[in-house]
């Protein structure tokens, strides 16, 4: 998966926008203003593609135990977020898409009822 494929996939999700809220090299995808994917573009530039995704706390632990490419990332809650080292090639593209979907769903699940209703109207 390259950055354009990742970008295209994320932007197809309902009410998703891309932003650079932290700096000029961290691409963030948000659903109704809530982050579900963070991508350090500077890592992609040097062949160390990765992304950080929201995750159910129990599933977070399970994934880290099962895959070397999934670990606690920097600057985020290690209980609710995983960093995925895409450059290692351990994970199949379909599984990566499933992890993105899980992150998106987790963010929606954590929204207020009002925001979820707003999303459903779109």
Secondary structure, DSSP 4 states (H G I P E B T S, - for coil): --HHHHHHHHHTSTTEEEE-SS-SSEEEEEETTEEEEEEEHHHHHTT--EEEEE--HHHHHHHHHH-TTEEPPTTS-TTTEEEEEGGG--S-HHHHHHHHHHHHHHHHHTS-HHHHHHHHH-
